Amino acid sequence: MQEAVCVVAGGGNGLGRAAALELADHGARVVVNDLGCEVDGTGSDASVPEAVAEEIRDRGGEAIAHHGDVSDFEYAESLIADTVDAYGRVDFVCNFAGILRDGISYKLTEEDWREVVETNLTGQFAPLRAAAKHWREASEDAGEDGFDRQRSYLAVSAGAARGSLGQANYAASKAGILGMVRTVSNELVRSNVRVNALIPNGYTRMTETVPEEHRPYTEAEMPPEKVAPLVAYLASEAAEDVTGCTLYAGGDRVGVLSDPAMEAVGVAPDGWSLESLSEHFREDVASDVDLSRTESYL
Ligand SMILES: NC(=O)c1ccc[n+]([C@@H]2O[C@H](COP(=O)([O-])OP(=O)(O)OC[C@H]3O[C@@H](n4cnc5c(N)ncnc54)[C@H](O)[C@@H]3O)[C@@H](O)[C@H]2O)c1
C-alpha cells in the first residue's frame, strides 16, 4: 500500500471520502475526484474534492484533487492521464460516484432514468476504460515480467441491484455494474489487473434521502469509515487473487455475494411448446425454486 497511487472517484463525500482517507492513512498517494454535485446529480463544486485532498494533506498524507464528471469519457481519460503525469502510474481506482433519483416505475421520467444510468453505469465504465487502456499499455511495456505490482479497479454497486422499490433506474445501473465487472475482470486478468464490485452500506447523505423512520440504520451503527478497510484491502497485495467478485462491507460485516447461476433446468428433446411448458415448467422443471419472488426484495 505504501506509495501506491490510488484514484478515488466520488471521493468528496460519504463512503468515497472515508475510503480516500483510509488509503492515504496507509501511505497511498491519492487523487480525489468528485463533481461536487447534490445527491440527485445537480450542481457542481470544485471545492468538494479539494476539501478532502486538503484533509489528507493536513493529516500528513499526499493527495491532489481532480474536479469533474466521471461519466464524461474525455474527462475520465484526463483523470487517469493527469494521475500518471503527477505520480507516474495508477495502481488502484475505486469509484464511488453515484446519484439517486427515485420514482415509481410508471412515473419515472425519461430524464431521471437516463441521468441515473449515465452517472452510475457509464460513470463506472468511462474511468474503467481509461484505466484499462493505461494498464494494458503498461503491461505491454513491462513485457513478460509483467507489472512490478498489481493494478485493480473497484466499482461501487449497491444492494439495490437485487431489486428495490422506487429505484428501477438506480437498481438497473447498479446491476449493470455487476455484469460489467464480471466481463472486464476476465478481459484484464492476463494483464495482472483485478476488477471487483463492492456493495456497501454506510450512513451518508444518501441514507438521509430515506425518511428517518424508514432508515435501515443509524450513523453510529454504520459509519462510512467501516466500509473503508475492505477498500484498502482490495487495493493491497493481500488481495492479489481476488478478482471478478462482488463483495460486501457495512458496519462490522464483510462478505462475498454469489454470482447469478442456473437454479433449475429442464430439457425437452424436441423443444418446448406452450402446452408442454404449461404442463411441466412449474411442476417438474422448477419444482424446487421460488417463482414468485417479489417479497424477497422488499
Ligand atoms: N451509502 C450507502 O449505504 C450506499 C449503499 C449502496 C451503494 N452506495 C453507493 O456508494 C457510492 C457512494 O455513496 P454515498 O452514500 O457515499 O453517497 P454521497 O452522495 O455521499 O457520495 C457520492 C459522491 O459522488 C459524487 N458524484 C456524483 N456524480 C458524480 C460524477 N458524475 N462524477 C464525479 N463524482 C460524482 C458526489 O458529488 C458525491 O460526492 C454511490 O455510488 C452509492 O450508490 C451507497
The ligand as an SDF file (V2000), in Angstrom:
LIG
                    3D

 44 48  0  0  0  0  0  0  0  0999 V2000
  -24.4770    4.8580    1.4930 N   0  0  0  0  0  0  0  0  0  0  0  0
  -24.8420    3.6230    1.2860 C   0  0  0  0  0  0  0  0  0  0  0  0
  -25.2610    2.9210    2.2060 O   0  0  0  0  0  0  0  0  0  0  0  0
  -24.7440    3.0290   -0.0720 C   0  0  0  0  0  0  0  0  0  0  0  0
  -25.3450    1.7970   -0.2800 C   0  0  0  0  0  0  0  0  0  0  0  0
  -25.2120    1.1930   -1.5170 C   0  0  0  0  0  0  0  0  0  0  0  0
  -24.4700    1.8250   -2.5090 C   0  0  0  0  0  0  0  0  0  0  0  0
  -23.9030    3.0380   -2.2790 N   0  0  0  0  0  0  0  0  0  0  0  0
  -23.1330    3.6450   -3.3360 C   0  0  0  0  0  0  0  0  0  0  0  0
  -21.9130    4.1160   -2.8100 O   0  0  0  0  0  0  0  0  0  0  0  0
  -21.4810    5.2640   -3.5440 C   0  0  0  0  0  0  0  0  0  0  0  0
  -21.2130    6.4000   -2.5600 C   0  0  0  0  0  0  0  0  0  0  0  0
  -22.4100    6.7160   -1.9160 O   0  0  0  0  0  0  0  0  0  0  0  0
  -22.5230    7.7020   -0.6600 P   0  0  0  0  0  0  0  0  0  0  0  0
  -23.6010    7.1460    0.1670 O   0  0  0  0  0  0  0  0  0  0  0  0
  -21.1840    7.9580   -0.1010 O   0  0  0  0  0  0  0  0  0  0  0  0
  -23.1220    9.0000   -1.3920 O   0  0  0  0  0  0  0  0  0  0  0  0
  -22.6320   10.5150   -1.4290 P   0  0  0  0  0  0  0  0  0  0  0  0
  -23.6680   11.2720   -2.1320 O   0  0  0  0  0  0  0  0  0  0  0  0
  -22.2330   10.9340   -0.0600 O   0  0  0  0  0  0  0  0  0  0  0  0
  -21.3010   10.4570   -2.3200 O   0  0  0  0  0  0  0  0  0  0  0  0
  -21.3360   10.2960   -3.7110 C   0  0  0  0  0  0  0  0  0  0  0  0
  -20.3130   11.2420   -4.3110 C   0  0  0  0  0  0  0  0  0  0  0  0
  -20.2710   11.0380   -5.7240 O   0  0  0  0  0  0  0  0  0  0  0  0
  -20.1240   12.3080   -6.3330 C   0  0  0  0  0  0  0  0  0  0  0  0
  -20.5890   12.2290   -7.7200 N   0  0  0  0  0  0  0  0  0  0  0  0
  -21.8570   12.0590   -8.1650 C   0  0  0  0  0  0  0  0  0  0  0  0
  -21.8810   12.0510   -9.5010 N   0  0  0  0  0  0  0  0  0  0  0  0
  -20.5970   12.2110   -9.9170 C   0  0  0  0  0  0  0  0  0  0  0  0
  -19.9810   12.2580  -11.1870 C   0  0  0  0  0  0  0  0  0  0  0  0
  -20.7060   12.1600  -12.3090 N   0  0  0  0  0  0  0  0  0  0  0  0
  -18.6430   12.4150  -11.2580 N   0  0  0  0  0  0  0  0  0  0  0  0
  -17.9030   12.5220  -10.1220 C   0  0  0  0  0  0  0  0  0  0  0  0
  -18.4430   12.4860   -8.8880 N   0  0  0  0  0  0  0  0  0  0  0  0
  -19.7770   12.3280   -8.7880 C   0  0  0  0  0  0  0  0  0  0  0  0
  -20.9730   13.2470   -5.4780 C   0  0  0  0  0  0  0  0  0  0  0  0
  -20.6080   14.5990   -5.6680 O   0  0  0  0  0  0  0  0  0  0  0  0
  -20.6520   12.7050   -4.0820 C   0  0  0  0  0  0  0  0  0  0  0  0
  -19.5540   13.3910   -3.5180 O   0  0  0  0  0  0  0  0  0  0  0  0
  -22.6030    5.5650   -4.5290 C   0  0  0  0  0  0  0  0  0  0  0  0
  -22.2520    5.0360   -5.7920 O   0  0  0  0  0  0  0  0  0  0  0  0
  -23.7900    4.8460   -3.9600 C   0  0  0  0  0  0  0  0  0  0  0  0
  -24.7140    4.4990   -4.9630 O   0  0  0  0  0  0  0  0  0  0  0  0
  -24.0390    3.6610   -1.0790 C   0  0  0  0  0  0  0  0  0  0  0  0
  1  2  1  0
  2  3  2  0
  2  4  1  0
  4  5  1  0
  4 44  2  0
  5  6  2  0
  6  7  1  0
  7  8  2  0
  8  9  1  0
  8 44  1  0
  9 10  1  0
  9 42  1  0
 10 11  1  0
 11 12  1  0
 11 40  1  0
 12 13  1  0
 13 14  1  0
 14 15  2  0
 14 16  1  0
 14 17  1  0
 17 18  1  0
 18 19  2  0
 18 20  1  0
 18 21  1  0
 21 22  1  0
 22 23  1  0
 23 24  1  0
 23 38  1  0
 24 25  1  0
 25 26  1  0
 25 36  1  0
 26 27  1  0
 26 35  1  0
 27 28  2  0
 28 29  1  0
 29 30  1  0
 29 35  2  0
 30 31  1  0
 30 32  2  0
 32 33  1  0
 33 34  2  0
 34 35  1  0
 36 37  1  0
 36 38  1  0
 38 39  1  0
 40 41  1  0
 40 42  1  0
 42 43  1  0
M  CHG  2   8   1  16  -1
M  END
$$$$
